Every structure is written in C-alpha cells, then in structure tokens.
C-alpha cells in the first residue's frame, strides 16, 4: 500500500507558515531579550540608588578614599601578624607621653583669680616642739571655673543743668544735659550686649529663639521670641546694614571670588506659598595664602533672594569682572565679564557616588574607581603645589596637572555607559563642565575646588537645621546681614559676640564717615574683640 503524499502546493504553504511562525518567534525573542536587558539595567540602577542611599544614611560622609589615609585608622589590623599565637595575658602597646606645661599654655590668656589656703594662726605650731611653723613651699592646683551668663538691669541717669542766675534775671534759661550714648533701639529695653547675645546664640551656636525664650524664663525674665526677633531685625537694619554695604564694596575690589547658594524657607513671602523655596546666596573672597590670591581683608557675604535666577548674582556683582569659583549651576556661566571656574571637588563627588553605588566586589576594577583616581591624583598634585608662588604654580600645573586633566577628559569621552546610571551622570557632568573645570589653569591663584564657599555657607545650613525657616522676608534679609557680619568677623579672627557688642555701642554714636573704622580689619577694633587663637 503506497503512502499518501501531500500535494506540493500544500507543502509549500506549510513551509511558509513555519517560516512566518519562526520569524514571529524570533521577533518575540528579540523583544523579550531587549526587555530583559532594559530590566537588568533598571535593576542595576535601583541597586546603585539603594547602595548610595544607604551609604548617605549610614556611611561616612567623607569622600577621601586614599588607602594611605584609611590605613591610619586600622593600623593594628594592617601590622598584625595573623599567624602569631594568642597572648596569654593582655598586652598594651599604646604609649603616650604627657606634654608638660600644656595646661599652662591653654590657660595663659584667661584671667586668673588666686585663692590662698593657709592654716589658722592657732594651728601654725609644730606638733613636736611647739615652735612656730614657717612656709617652706607652696603647692598649686589650677582649675577652670565657668561663670554662667548673668542678666542685670542698667539704669542710665543723666543730669540736666540750668543756671540759677538766669532763672532769676533772664527771660530764657539755658538747659544743658550731660552726654548720653545713643541706644541700639530707641524707646526699647535692648542693650548692645543683649542684642549681641541673642544674635550670637542664634547664628553662632544655632539656638532658636524659642529655646532662648525658655532659657530666659528659667532666669525669671519675660522676653518673648517675637520681641527678640524685632530687636534683631531693627538693629540689623539700622546699624549692620551700613557695615554690610561697606563689606560689599570691599568684596568687589577682589579679582577672585567664590559663590554658592542654598535653600531657605520663608513663610510669609507676598504672593508665594509657605512651602516655596527661597535662596540664600553666598559670595566670599578667595585665598588661604598669597599664592591663592589671598586678601588681608577676607569677606563672606550672604544675600537673600526669592529665586535661584541668575539675575541675582548679576545684580550683586554688577560692575565686577574677574574669576568666580562656582559649582556646576548654569546660572553663573552666563554672567557678563566673569570667568566661571568649575569645581573639581564636585567632579570627584560624582565618581565617588558612582563608586558607592557599586557592589564591593566590582569596585576595585570599576570605571568609577578609575575616574575617582584621576581626580585624587589632581588633588594630590595641588597639595604638592601649596607652597609655590602663583607663577610657579601656574607653570607646574601646565607641565604636570593639565596633561593629566586632558587625559581624564579623553578617557571619559571614550566610555560607553548608560546615561541614567550614576557613572553615566558622572561622565555627562564631566562633558558638560569640561570648559569651566579647565579654567582653573588660566591663573596660578585659582583653586581646584569651590570648597571655600561651601565651608562658608555651612554655618547657615547648620543653623537652618535648628531654626528651620524665616518668618518674613524682613527676617530673612536680617539673617543674611547678621550672618555676613558674623562670618566676616570670624574670617578676620574676631570674637562674634564682642565684635557685635562693639558695633552696637559704636555705630549708633558715630557718623557715616567713621564707618570704615568699624570694619573687621580696622586698627580701631579693640583687642578684646580679637580671638586668642
């Protein structure tokens, strides 16, 4: 019996159906493989985010990752002989030599009160023979005594004089008053020391007004936070604003500046919701040494504004031209007549975050580690250049540092990474900021980072964590002025409380032409305002 055969046309149709099915399945496999690849990339992205978030929450905040520095903290593990037998008893190998005279040095600048301890006259007799004892030597013990803040009322009473003879013989009687210094706030109970104390507590030690109010209550003083706020706003507007304006003029005489900005919440801004973000801008002078473009008159100024618009630094720096150290914010890059200097510390931070998002076993050979190593090598070179003059530094950078930076950017451009990954963001940042990062090689006085501005804005950030927000734009403006005076005073080696007290005693009793003598670097500043360190 013969096998039945398919007609040729049916066989051809079946083949075409199989081919179509295979093609369809191939397309499905490609789509699935693409989806799997995308999901794997997404999972990896989530893992990076999770690791970075966990590190930011629980890990060390420092970005220093040099093995020589890290090994300082595990010296025992590094130098230990793992094959050595366990000791029978505890062996203490740490030795520290006590420095003789250290306490005397620490107390040298402090006022000293001496208390003499002697035997009563009746006991100054020898227990053996009964003869009178004499002092053969003295033992001294030094203690640090703390005197808590005290509050008192000061009454200013001035005499008013008239002429007895004129009272009898003349129509007009001259009345002469004894001179009386002008108060910080007319008609108020605020003294120079009271306002200076409240400002220092809030802006130096970060104590909110409501906590100060509670402390005053414990001392039996009814001083509300609203009254303290009014005192600060009034004193700032009347007496610190003129100092602020003088400081701004001095700031703009420098050729190299640093700038940064951070958010601040102001509850009652007209036409804006209470949760809207406003900004506190910072501008400060450069330098830590003459080679860094150091100035003998360091200035750090805050400027409160409602937005992050580039119009604000444009207005603040109006008429100024020079080098401006900034972060990667594009608002600085469009400023006229200003050369923006990018921050390599921000560049390094991008690769550091990318490295923290990678699992431990992948880190050593990762591209993020390579990028971080490039940045660390540049900063190590900068530390080697610290003691050079600006001309020598410019030449050494051109010979050694700039070729390394060019090599870094060439390496970054050669990478093929996912744009949304942490490494992709670091590479994109490098590409976008290359022009500004390379501007550091234009002048030997310029710095590799904008950390100077970040350190100066940190006191505001620390204070914000405690007092959280400003109530009104007037309060925010007052805060910017007070912070400016305090931080500039600290930069010039002055004690904030004593300097503020000096200003509130002096400025109300002076003329506009005398204001320059009250600036932090003036020879007229009393010695008691100067820090011992």
Secondary structure, DSSP 8 states (H G I E B T S, - for coil): -------HHHHHHHHHHHHHHHHHHHHHHHHHHHHHHHHHHHHHHHHHHHHHHHHHHHS-------HHHHGGGGHHHHH--TTS---SS----------TTHHHHHHTTS----------GGG-B-TTT--B---------------------------EEE-HHHHHH-SS--EEE------SSTTS---HHHHHHHHHHHHTS---HHHHHHHHHHTT----HHHHHHHHHHHIIIIIHHHHHHHHHHHTT-SEEEEEEEEEEBTT-TTS-TT-EEEEEEEEE--SSGGGT--SS--EEEEEESS--HHHHHHHTTT--EEEE--S-GGGTT-TTEEEE--HHHHHHHHHHHHHTS-HHHHTT-HHHHHHHHHHHHHHHHHHTTTS-HHHHHHHIIIIIHHHHHHHHHHHHT----TTSHHHHHHHHHHHHHHHHGGGGG-TT--S--HHHHHHHHHHHHHHHHH--BSSHHHHHHHHHHHHHHHHHHHTTB-HHHHHHHHHHHGGGS-GGGGGGGSTT-TTS-GGGB---
